[in-house]
Amino acid sequence: MNKALSFAKDTSLYAIKGGSMYYAWLLFLSFFILVGTYTSYRQFTEGLILTGATDQVTLEMFFANFVFTAHVAAAAVLVVAPGYFYHRQDMKELAVMGEIVAMVFVATGITFILYHMGRPDRLLHMVPGIGFLNFPNSMLVYDTIVLNVYLYLNLIGVFYILYKKYVGTFDSKHLARWFTPIVYLAIAWGPLIHIVTAFVLASNARMESWATAVLPFGFLSMAGASGPSLIIVIFLLARKYTKLEVNDSVIDLLTTIITWSLGLLMLVFAAEMFSVLYSSTEHAHSMKYNMFGHNGLNMYVPWFWGVMITLVGSFVALLFPRVRKSYNLWLPLVCFLVFFGVLIEKPMVLVFPAFSPSPLGEYTEYHVTLIEFFNVLFIWAMAFLWLTLIIKGAIGILTGDVRYEKSPSNTVKQS
C-alpha cells in the first residue's frame, strides 16, 4: 500500500514540474478549461438547444470529434504491436507511451459522447433495470462496449508497466502470465473501435453518404495516419526536452506507417468518388454538394478541397526521404498537417454535408455556436492536459528520475 501511495505521489510531483515553456503550455490549456467550465455549465443546465444542431443536421461537433478520437486511440496499437508481436526492443520500451495515448483519447471520445447526449445523467437510460440497454439490436450499445473495454485494457497496461518500473521489478522477458494476454487482446481490440464506429454510421440507412462498404477501411487508414502523426510529435518533443531515448528507427517506422496509410486512404477516396460520381444517380447529390456547393450554399466546399489537398500533399511529401528524415522541421510539420487534416475532415466532409439533401430535398449548412465551440475546446484542453501530465510522469519513470526507494524524499529529481 505504501508503494502504491509513493507511486502516485512521486509521479504526480514529477508531472507538475518543468520549465517556463512547460508551464506556459499548461497555462494555455487552463484558459480553455476555465472558459469551458462555464460553457459546459450552460449546456448541462439549458440543454442541446445551445448547440448548432437542428432538425436537418442532428449531429453536432461533439459527435464528429468523437469519431476522430477513435482514430487516434486505435492507432496506439501501431506502437504496441511491433514491440510485442515482432519483438522490436526499440518499440517495446516505448509501448507504454502508445497505451497512454490510447487511454486518454478513448476517455476523450467517451466525454464527447456525454456532451452529445446533452447531460451525463442520460447515461442512466442505458443501465439495465433503470433504462433499456437495447442489446443486441442497437449499434450504439456495441460501440459503448468496445470503447469501455479498450479503455480498461489500456488502463491496466499503463499502470502495470509504470508501477513495475517504478518499484524496479519490471522485466520485459518475464512479464506476469496474465499481462501478455491483456496486451494481445488490446492490440486485437483496437481496430474494433473503428469498425464498430463505422457500422454505427453505416447502419443509418437513410444517410446515403455513410452507406458504403469502404467506410471501415477509410477509418482504419485514417487511424494509421493521424494517430502515429501525434505520437511522432510526442516522441520528437520528448527526446528533445527530456532524457527519454527514442531511436530514429522508431520515428522511421511510424513515418512509413503514416505514408502508406495515406496511400491506402487515397485509394479509398478514389474508389468512393468513382463509385458515386460515375453513375451520378441521386446517391451522388451529397458528395456533389460537398465538392461544389448547391445554389449558393458553399460553406463546405473550401474545407473539402483543403482537406484533400492537405492529405494528398502530405502523402507526396512523405515519399521523399529528405522530408522523412527532417526530424526537426518538415516531418513534424507534415505530421501536424495530417493530424489536423483528418480532424477537420470529420465535421466538414464526413458528418455535416451528409445531411444534405434531406428526405424533403432540402440543403442546409451547420453553424457552430459559441457555447458549442468552447465546449469542444474544453474537452480537447482537458485531453491534452491529462496527456501531458501522464506522459511527463511516465517519462520520469522510464528515465529513472522517478523510482521507489525506502526514503521517499530521495525518489524525485527535478527534470
N, C-alpha and C positions, 0 to 999 in steps of 0.2 A: 504493500500500500504506500509505504514511504517512497519507494522508487517511482511509482506512478505519479505521486504528487510532485516529486522533484522533476520528473519528466515534463509535466505540464507547466510548472513554474519556470524552469530554466529555458524551455523552448519559447515561452511567451516573452520572457525578458529579452532574449536574444532577438526575437522577431521585431520588437519595437525599437531596437537600437540601430542607428545608421547615421549617414552623413547628411549634409544640408539638402542634397538632391532627393534623398530618400524621404526626408520629412516634407519637402515641397510636394512630392508625389502624393503622400498620404493626405496632406492638406488640400490638394486639388480634389481628391476623391471625397474628402469630408464635406466640401462645399455642396456637391450634388446630393450627398446623403442628407445634409441639413435641409436643403430646399425640398428634396423628395419626401422627407418625413411629413412635411406639411401637405404636399400634394397627395400623398398616399392617404393621409387622414381625410382629405376632402373626398377622394374616391370611395373609401370604405364607408363613409357616412352618407354620401349622396348617390353613390352607385355609378354604373357604367354610362349614365346619361352625360357624364362629364368627358367621355371619350368621343372620338370621331365616328364611332360605329353607327350605322344607320340601318334601315330596313333593307336597303340594297346591298350594303357591304357590312356584313355582320361580324367579321373577324377584325380585331384591332391590331395595333403594333405589337401587343403582348404575344399574340399567337405567332406572328411572323418571327419574332425574336426567339420564341421557344424552339421553333424548328431549327434555327441556326445554332442554338446552344447544343442541340442533339448532335449536330455535325462535329463540333469541336470536342465534345465529350467522348464520342465514339472513336475519334482519331487517336486518342491516347493509346489505343490498342497498338498502333503502329510504332510506339516506343517500347511497349512492354513485350510484344510478340517476338521481335528479333532477339531479345535477351533470353527469354525463357524457351522459345521454340527452337531457335537456331544457335543458342548458347554464345551469342556475341557478348563478350565480357564488357566491352566499352558501353554497350546499351543496357546491360543488366544492372550496372552500377547506377544508372540514371532512370531506371524503370519507375522508381517511386515518384519522380517528377511528373511523368505521364499520368500516373494514377491520381496525383493531386489535381492536375488539370481536369481529369475526368470527374472526380468527386465534386469539385467546385462548379463545373459547368452543368452537371446533372442537377445539382441543387438550385442553380440559377434558372434552369429550364422549368423546374417544378414551381419556382417562385413566379415566373412569368405566367404559368397556368393559373396560379392562385389569383393573380391580378386579372387574368382573362375571365375568371369566374365572377369577378366583381367583389366578392367578400370571401375571406378564408373560411368562415363558418359554413359556407355552402358545401364544403367537403363532406359534411355530415350526410348529404344526400347520397353519398356513395357507400356509407357504412351500413353493412347488412344489419337488419333489425331496426335501425333508426331510419335509414333511407332504403334505396334499392340499387344494388350493385350492377344489375343487368348483365350478369355474366352467364353465358359466353357470347351474347348477341352484340354487345357494344364494343367497337374497336377501341374506344377511349379507355375501357377497362384494361384491355391488353397493354395499351401504352402506359397506363398507370403502373401496371405490374412490372413491365420491363424496365421502366425508369427507376423505380424504387429498388428493385433487386440489383441493378447496376450500381446504384448509389452505395448500397451497403457492401457490395463486393469490393468496391474500391476503398471504401472507408476502412474495412478490415485490413486490406492490403497495405494501405498507407500507414496506419498506426502500428501494425505488426512490425513492418520493416524499420520504421523510425524508432520505435521503442526498443527493439532488439539491438539496433546500432547504438542507441543511447546508453544502454546498460552494458554494451560490449560483448554481447553473446550472439551476435548475428554471424552466421556462416552460410554463405550462398550455396555451398556444396552440401550442407546438411540442414536443410530447412525442415520445419515441422511437417509431419506427414499430412496434416490437414491443409497446410498452406498452399502447396503446389496445385492441388485440385481447384482451390479457390482462384488462383491466378489463371489457370487454364479456362475455368468457367467464365471469368471476367473477360478474357480475350474472345471467347466464343460469343459472349453475350453482347459485346459492343456493337457489332453490326445489326443485332436485333432491334436496338432502339431506333435505328434508321428505317429499317424495313417496316416495322410496325407503324412508325410515324407516317411513312409514305402511304401505308394502307389506310390510315385514318383519313388522309386527304382523298385517296382514290376511291374510298367507299362512299363518297358523296356523289351519287350517280349523276345528279343534275349539273355538277361542276365539270363541264366538258374538258377544261384545260388540265384537270387533275386525273381524268380517267384515261391514263396512259400506262402501259406496261413498263416503260423505261424510267418511271419516277423513282423507284428504289435504287436503280443503278445511278441515276443522276445524284441522288442524295449521298450514296456511298462515295462517288468520285469527288463530290464537294467536301465530304469529310476528309478524304485523303489529301485535299488541297488546303483547306482552311485550318484544320487542326494542327498539322505539322508546321504551318506558317507561324502560328502563335508560339509553338514550342521552340522553334528555331530562334525566334526573337528572345524568348526567355533564356535559352541556353547561351546566346551571344552576350546578353547583358550579365548573366551570372558569371561567365568566365572572364568578363572584362572588369567587373566591380567586386568580385569575391575570389576566394581561393579554390572554388569548385573547378575541377578539371573536366573539360568537355573536349574530347578529341575532334579533330577535323573530320575524321571518318564518320562520326555521329551526324554532324551537320550535313556531310555529303550524302549520306544515306537518306536522311529526311528530305533533302533537296530533290533527290531522284524520285522519291515517292510523290512529292508535290508536282513535279514536272509531268509524270505520266498519269497522275490523277487528272491534271488539267487536260492532257491529251485525250483521255477517256471521256471527260466532260464535253470536250468539243465534239466528239463523235455522237454523244447522246443528244446534244443540242441540234446537230446537223440532222440526225435521224428523225427527231421530233418535228423539226421545221419542214423537212421533205414530206413526211407522212401527212402533216396537216395542210401545208400550203399547196402541194402539187395537185391534190384533188380539189382543194379550195371549196369545200362544202360549208355548211353552216357551222361546223366544228372549228373552222379557221377564224371566225369572227373575233374571238377573244384575243388570239395571237396577233391578228392584224391591228386590232385596237392598241395593243401594247407596243407594236412596232411603228405604227404610222399615225395613231390617233383616230378620232372619229368626229366629224363635224365641229371642229374647233376644240374638242377635248383632247389636249395633247400632253397632259401632265406627266404621264409615264414614259413618253417617247424618249426624252434625253436620258432618263435613268436606264432604259432598256439598252440603248446603244452604248451608253457609258460603261455599263457592266460588261457587255460583250467585248468591247474594245479592251477593257482592263484585263479580262481573263485571257483573251487570245494573245494580247500583247505580253502578258506575264509568261504564258506558255512559250512563246517565241523567244523571249529574253532568256529564260532558263535553259534553252538549248545551247547557249553559248557558255563554254567553260569559264570565260573571263567574268561573267556575271555570277555564276555559281560559286566561284572562288573569292568573290569580293565580299568577305565576311563583315567588313566594317561600313560598307556603303550600299552597293547595288543589291546584294542578297537581302538584307533587312528591308530595303525599300520595296523590293518585289513582294516579299512576304507580307508587308503592310498592305500593299495593294490587293493581294489575293484575299487576305482576311476580310478587308472592308468591302471588296467586290462581292464576295459571297454573302456577307452580312446585308448589303443593300439589295442584293438580288431577291432576298426573301420577301420583303413587303412590296417592292416596286415591280417585280417581274412575276413572282410565283403567286402571291396571295391577292393583292388588291385588284389587279386587272382581270383576274379570273372571274370576278363577279359581274363582268360586263361581256355581252349583254345579259340582262336579267330575263327571266321567263316571259316578261312582257315586252322584251326587246329594248329595254332602257339601258343607256350607257351612263355611267356615273364615275366620279372621282372621289378618292378618300382624302379627307383633310384632317391631319393630326391636330388635336387640341393641345394647348399649352400644358394642361394638367397631365394629359397622357404622355406628352414628350418628356416632362420632368420625372414622371413615374418610371419610364423606361430608363432614363439616365440614372435614376436612383438605384434600380436593380443592377445595372451594369457597374455602377460605382461600388456597390456592396460586393459584387462578384470579384472585382479586381482588388478591392481591399483585402478580402479573405484570401484571394490567390497570392497576393503579395506577402501577407503575414505568414501564411502556411509555408510558402516556398522559402521565405527568408529563414524561418525556423528549421526547415528541413535541411537547408544548405549548412546551417550551423552544425547540425548533427553529422551530415555526410562528410564535412571537412574536419570534424573532430573538435571544433570550437566549443560545442555543447556536448558534454558527456557526464555520465554518472560517476560521482566519487563519494566516498563516505563523508567528506566535508563539503556540503552543498555550496558553500561560499566560494569554492575554488573551481566550480564547474563551468561558469560562463565567462567567456572572454569577449572583449569589445572587438567587433569586426572592423 
